[in-house]
């Protein structure tokens, strides 16, 4: 019922539905585009739709509004937030920036608009390494994910401070999880998202973003994979690789906030144009500079 009505409303209202890989399967199936944060940002910036319905968490919808200020951006579940995004305080980051004026503020896309407004450049897990390399001779602060920041510091050897934030599902991954799963599936390659702790990442056969994990598994001649990121990516992995096998690194890899939106929520939001996301213009003007810098360097 809801699926047909959503498709009908989408045409009537010239709307586009964007969904992150971590969304529920039913949401991914009705979306016009499913991707990681980088791809979704690019789609939000380039769409000709009048309405963007963003199936993700709040910072993602905010990013879409920053990049497409004349579009109406809807978030079907207004309380779908990201715990990591809430782990960086505006006043604390402003104080750090004041005390360290020569430090480049590298900010993960998993942040609120006001934090992006304090930043020099935004990154995603897909492009963080490439962008950080542009500042190799500078002192950097990576905000807010301590794990991805620590991984880049370890891999590149650059002078990088890291904010003490984290993704709660990736933070809970342990080396013992990897060893247990490798023992159960000795022929499988282990693919892990860089939001995991460094000691876990060092056990991986491949470290990459959700899209990079998807591409790696698709291109690989191997047929078994241990996946160290949110279980939402399994839908796309199986869809593109029906003859391959995928095992979650542990049972806790499911972000509850990313799974809040269902078809009924999406239908009601689109029908009534509910839960519109707004960003104050003075914040948007500053945040878009850092996002545009990301697009330039990606």
ROLO-150126 format. One record per residue (C-alpha): residue in three letters; chain; x, y, z. Coordinates in steps of 0.2 Angstrom, whole numbers, always signed. Layout:
ROLO-150126
ALA, A, X, Y, Z
...
END
This chain:
ROLO-150126
UNK, A, +0, +0, +0
UNK, A, +13, +13, +6
UNK, A, +25, +9, -8
UNK, A, +13, +13, -22
UNK, A, +7, +29, -13
UNK, A, +25, +35, -11
UNK, A, +29, +32, -29
UNK, A, +13, +42, -34
UNK, A, +16, +56, -22
UNK, A, +34, +57, -27
UNK, A, +29, +61, -45
UNK, A, +15, +73, -41
UNK, A, +27, +83, -30
UNK, A, +43, +82, -40
UNK, A, +51, +74, -25
UNK, A, +67, +64, -24
UNK, A, +70, +51, -10
UNK, A, +88, +49, -4
UNK, A, +93, +35, +7
UNK, A, +108, +30, +16
UNK, A, +115, +12, +15
UNK, A, +111, +9, +33
UNK, A, +92, +12, +31
UNK, A, +80, -2, +32
UNK, A, +78, -13, +17
UNK, A, +61, -7, +13
UNK, A, +67, +11, +12
UNK, A, +81, +7, +1
UNK, A, +69, -2, -11
UNK, A, +58, +14, -14
UNK, A, +73, +27, -14
UNK, A, +78, +35, -30
UNK, A, +96, +34, -24
UNK, A, +105, +24, -11
UNK, A, +122, +29, -6
UNK, A, +135, +34, +7
UNK, A, +137, +51, +14
UNK, A, +148, +58, +0
UNK, A, +137, +51, -14
UNK, A, +121, +58, -5
UNK, A, +129, +75, -3
UNK, A, +133, +76, -21
UNK, A, +116, +70, -26
UNK, A, +108, +83, -14
UNK, A, +118, +97, -22
UNK, A, +114, +92, -40
UNK, A, +96, +87, -39
UNK, A, +82, +97, -49
UNK, A, +68, +90, -38
UNK, A, +58, +103, -28
UNK, A, +58, +92, -12
UNK, A, +71, +81, -5
UNK, A, +65, +67, +7
UNK, A, +81, +62, +16
UNK, A, +80, +44, +24
UNK, A, +94, +45, +36
UNK, A, +98, +55, +52
UNK, A, +97, +73, +55
UNK, A, +114, +79, +50
UNK, A, +112, +71, +33
UNK, A, +96, +81, +30
UNK, A, +104, +96, +37
UNK, A, +119, +94, +24
UNK, A, +106, +92, +10
UNK, A, +98, +109, +15
UNK, A, +115, +118, +16
UNK, A, +119, +112, -1
UNK, A, +102, +115, -9
UNK, A, +95, +130, +1
UNK, A, +80, +133, -11
UNK, A, +74, +115, -9
UNK, A, +62, +109, +4
UNK, A, +71, +95, +14
UNK, A, +61, +83, +24
UNK, A, +67, +70, +37
UNK, A, +53, +57, +39
UNK, A, +57, +55, +57
UNK, A, +62, +71, +66
UNK, A, +70, +62, +81
UNK, A, +82, +52, +70
UNK, A, +99, +59, +77
UNK, A, +117, +53, +76
UNK, A, +125, +50, +93
UNK, A, +142, +54, +86
UNK, A, +136, +71, +79
UNK, A, +131, +76, +97
UNK, A, +148, +72, +104
UNK, A, +156, +89, +99
UNK, A, +151, +104, +108
UNK, A, +151, +121, +98
UNK, A, +159, +131, +112
UNK, A, +172, +119, +115
UNK, A, +177, +118, +97
UNK, A, +176, +137, +95
UNK, A, +188, +138, +110
UNK, A, +200, +125, +103
UNK, A, +200, +135, +86
UNK, A, +203, +151, +95
UNK, A, +218, +143, +105
UNK, A, +225, +135, +89
UNK, A, +222, +147, +75
UNK, A, +235, +139, +63
UNK, A, +227, +121, +65
UNK, A, +216, +115, +51
UNK, A, +199, +109, +57
UNK, A, +195, +93, +47
UNK, A, +177, +89, +51
UNK, A, +168, +73, +48
UNK, A, +151, +75, +39
UNK, A, +143, +66, +54
UNK, A, +141, +83, +63
UNK, A, +128, +97, +65
UNK, A, +128, +112, +54
UNK, A, +135, +124, +67
UNK, A, +150, +113, +69
UNK, A, +153, +113, +50
UNK, A, +152, +132, +51
UNK, A, +168, +132, +62
UNK, A, +177, +120, +50
UNK, A, +190, +122, +36
UNK, A, +184, +107, +26
UNK, A, +172, +93, +28
UNK, A, +176, +75, +24
UNK, A, +167, +58, +23
UNK, A, +174, +41, +26
UNK, A, +176, +39, +7
UNK, A, +187, +54, +4
UNK, A, +195, +58, +21
UNK, A, +212, +51, +17
UNK, A, +213, +60, +0
UNK, A, +208, +77, +8
UNK, A, +219, +75, +23
UNK, A, +234, +73, +12
UNK, A, +231, +91, +5
UNK, A, +236, +97, +23
UNK, A, +251, +85, +26
UNK, A, +262, +100, +31
UNK, A, +249, +107, +43
UNK, A, +243, +104, +61
UNK, A, +226, +96, +60
UNK, A, +211, +93, +72
UNK, A, +200, +79, +66
UNK, A, +182, +81, +73
UNK, A, +173, +71, +80
UNK, A, +177, +53, +76
UNK, A, +193, +48, +86
UNK, A, +194, +31, +78
UNK, A, +194, +37, +60
UNK, A, +206, +51, +65
UNK, A, +217, +39, +74
UNK, A, +217, +28, +59
UNK, A, +222, +42, +47
UNK, A, +236, +47, +59
UNK, A, +243, +30, +60
UNK, A, +242, +27, +42
UNK, A, +249, +43, +36
UNK, A, +260, +49, +50
UNK, A, +253, +67, +50
UNK, A, +251, +79, +65
UNK, A, +233, +76, +69
UNK, A, +224, +79, +85
UNK, A, +208, +69, +87
UNK, A, +191, +74, +95
UNK, A, +185, +61, +108
UNK, A, +169, +56, +99
UNK, A, +164, +40, +91
UNK, A, +151, +29, +83
UNK, A, +143, +18, +96
UNK, A, +141, +3, +85
UNK, A, +158, +3, +78
UNK, A, +166, +8, +94
UNK, A, +160, -8, +102
UNK, A, +170, -19, +89
UNK, A, +184, -30, +97
UNK, A, +199, -39, +90
UNK, A, +191, -55, +98
UNK, A, +176, -52, +86
UNK, A, +187, -53, +71
UNK, A, +197, -68, +77
UNK, A, +181, -78, +81
UNK, A, +173, -74, +64
UNK, A, +189, -78, +55
UNK, A, +190, -95, +64
UNK, A, +171, -98, +59
UNK, A, +174, -92, +41
UNK, A, +193, -96, +37
UNK, A, +190, -92, +18
UNK, A, +182, -75, +21
UNK, A, +190, -58, +19
UNK, A, +187, -46, +33
UNK, A, +181, -28, +27
UNK, A, +179, -15, +41
UNK, A, +173, +3, +42
UNK, A, +187, +15, +48
UNK, A, +175, +21, +62
UNK, A, +181, +5, +71
UNK, A, +195, +6, +84
UNK, A, +213, +5, +77
UNK, A, +217, -12, +84
UNK, A, +202, -19, +76
UNK, A, +206, -11, +59
UNK, A, +223, -18, +59
UNK, A, +215, -36, +58
UNK, A, +206, -31, +42
UNK, A, +209, -37, +25
UNK, A, +202, -20, +19
UNK, A, +197, -4, +27
UNK, A, +185, +7, +19
UNK, A, +168, +17, +19
UNK, A, +151, +8, +16
UNK, A, +153, +12, -3
UNK, A, +171, +6, -4
UNK, A, +166, -10, +5
UNK, A, +152, -13, -7
UNK, A, +164, -10, -22
UNK, A, +178, -21, -15
UNK, A, +166, -36, -12
UNK, A, +158, -34, -29
UNK, A, +175, -33, -38
UNK, A, +183, -47, -28
UNK, A, +185, -65, -34
UNK, A, +182, -71, -16
UNK, A, +164, -77, -12
UNK, A, +164, -75, +7
UNK, A, +166, -59, +17
UNK, A, +165, -53, +35
UNK, A, +157, -36, +36
UNK, A, +162, -24, +50
UNK, A, +149, -10, +48
UNK, A, +131, -7, +50
UNK, A, +120, -22, +44
UNK, A, +110, -11, +32
UNK, A, +124, -13, +19
UNK, A, +121, -31, +18
UNK, A, +105, -28, +8
UNK, A, +115, -19, -6
UNK, A, +129, -32, -5
UNK, A, +117, -46, -8
UNK, A, +108, -37, -21
UNK, A, +124, -34, -31
UNK, A, +132, -51, -27
UNK, A, +118, -64, -25
UNK, A, +130, -78, -26
UNK, A, +142, -72, -12
UNK, A, +140, -74, +6
UNK, A, +141, -60, +19
UNK, A, +143, -62, +38
UNK, A, +141, -47, +51
UNK, A, +157, -45, +62
UNK, A, +145, -45, +77
UNK, A, +127, -44, +81
UNK, A, +127, -27, +88
UNK, A, +131, -18, +71
UNK, A, +114, -10, +69
UNK, A, +112, +9, +72
UNK, A, +95, +11, +80
UNK, A, +93, +29, +74
UNK, A, +97, +24, +56
UNK, A, +83, +11, +57
UNK, A, +69, +23, +64
UNK, A, +61, +27, +47
UNK, A, +48, +15, +40
UNK, A, +37, +16, +25
UNK, A, +23, +24, +34
UNK, A, +34, +37, +41
UNK, A, +40, +41, +23
UNK, A, +23, +41, +16
UNK, A, +16, +53, +29
UNK, A, +31, +65, +28
UNK, A, +29, +66, +9
UNK, A, +10, +67, +9
UNK, A, +10, +81, +22
UNK, A, +27, +88, +19
UNK, A, +31, +85, +38
UNK, A, +47, +88, +47
UNK, A, +55, +101, +36
UNK, A, +73, +104, +40
UNK, A, +80, +122, +41
UNK, A, +97, +129, +44
UNK, A, +99, +148, +49
UNK, A, +107, +157, +34
UNK, A, +122, +164, +44
UNK, A, +127, +146, +49
UNK, A, +123, +139, +31
UNK, A, +134, +152, +23
UNK, A, +149, +147, +33
UNK, A, +145, +128, +33
UNK, A, +144, +128, +14
UNK, A, +161, +135, +12
UNK, A, +168, +119, +21
UNK, A, +157, +108, +11
UNK, A, +162, +116, -6
UNK, A, +180, +113, -1
UNK, A, +176, +95, +1
UNK, A, +168, +94, -16
UNK, A, +183, +103, -23
UNK, A, +196, +91, -15
UNK, A, +186, +75, -17
END
